[in-house]
Amino acid sequence: MKKELPACPVETTLMLISDRWKVLIIRDLLDGTKRFGELKKSIGTISQKVLTSNLRSMEESGLLTRKVYPEVPPKVEYTLTETGYSLKPILDAMVKWGTEYKQLRDEQPDRNL
């Protein structure tokens, strides 16, 4: 059964990526397929439990796929789906905005930004 989505498109987008970890996972997977350990190392301060939870949620939402290889120890890879890759312009806009904000803040250090 599909989860009912909010009427507001902005709310729908936020529902899917509002967690800070999800945005960082998407950022890392935009470069291509990654293994669990690679994601954990790249993101840094995220716990294994939280990363697992976010990856499962994103898989359920259709943002990424999980491929398990029948090996010992198990090899698992994560890849963005077409829907996941469609978030790239949003992340690009966030990079642009964040860069401009940091520059503005550096140019005006005595303002409360």
C-alpha positions in Angstrom: 0.0 0.0 0.0 1.4 3.4 -1.0 1.9 6.0 1.6 -0.4 9.0 1.1 1.6 12.1 0.1 0.9 15.7 1.3 -1.1 18.0 -1.0 1.7 20.6 -1.0 4.6 19.7 -3.4 7.1 21.4 -1.1 6.0 19.4 1.8 6.3 16.2 -0.2 9.9 17.1 -1.1 10.7 17.9 2.5 9.2 14.6 3.6 11.6 12.8 1.4 14.8 14.7 2.0 14.4 16.8 5.1 16.6 14.7 7.3 20.2 16.1 7.1 21.6 12.6 6.6 19.4 11.9 3.5 20.7 14.9 1.8 24.3 13.9 2.5 23.6 10.3 1.3 22.1 11.7 -1.9 25.1 14.0 -2.3 27.5 11.0 -2.1 25.5 8.8 -4.4 25.3 11.4 -7.1 28.9 10.4 -7.9 27.8 6.8 -8.4 27.3 3.5 -6.5 28.7 3.2 -3.0 29.0 0.5 -0.4 27.8 0.9 3.1 31.2 1.5 4.5 32.1 4.1 1.9 28.9 6.0 2.8 29.6 5.8 6.5 33.1 7.0 6.1 32.2 9.9 3.8 29.3 11.1 6.0 31.5 10.9 9.1 29.5 11.3 12.3 26.5 9.2 11.5 26.0 6.0 13.4 25.6 2.7 11.7 22.0 2.4 13.0 21.0 5.8 11.7 22.6 5.2 8.3 20.9 1.9 8.0 17.5 3.4 8.9 17.9 6.3 6.4 19.0 4.0 3.6 16.0 1.7 4.2 13.6 4.7 4.3 15.1 6.0 1.0 14.8 2.6 -0.6 11.1 2.5 0.4 10.6 5.9 -1.0 12.2 4.9 -4.3 15.2 7.2 -4.1 17.8 4.4 -4.2 18.3 0.7 -4.8 20.1 -1.8 -2.6 22.0 -4.7 -4.2 23.2 -7.5 -2.0 25.9 -9.9 -3.4 25.9 -13.4 -2.1 29.3 -13.3 -0.5 30.9 -13.7 2.9 31.1 -11.1 4.3 28.0 -9.8 2.5 28.7 -7.0 0.0 25.9 -4.4 -0.3 25.8 -1.6 -2.8 23.5 1.5 -3.0 22.7 3.4 -6.1 20.4 6.3 -6.7 17.3 5.5 -8.8 16.2 7.9 -11.6 14.0 9.5 -9.0 16.9 10.0 -6.7 19.1 11.5 -9.5 16.2 13.9 -10.3 17.0 15.6 -6.9 20.4 16.8 -8.3 19.1 20.3 -9.3 17.8 20.8 -5.8 21.2 19.9 -4.3 22.9 22.0 -6.8 20.7 25.0 -5.7 21.6 24.2 -2.1 25.3 24.3 -2.9 24.9 27.6 -4.8 22.9 29.2 -2.0 25.3 27.9 0.8 28.3 29.2 -1.1 26.7 32.6 -1.5 25.6 32.7 2.1 29.1 31.9 3.3 30.6 34.6 1.1 28.1 37.2 2.3 28.8 36.2 5.9 32.6 36.4 5.4 32.2 39.9 3.8 30.1 41.2 6.7 31.3 39.6 9.9 29.7 42.1 12.2 26.2 41.5 10.9 23.9 38.9 12.5 23.5 36.5 9.6 
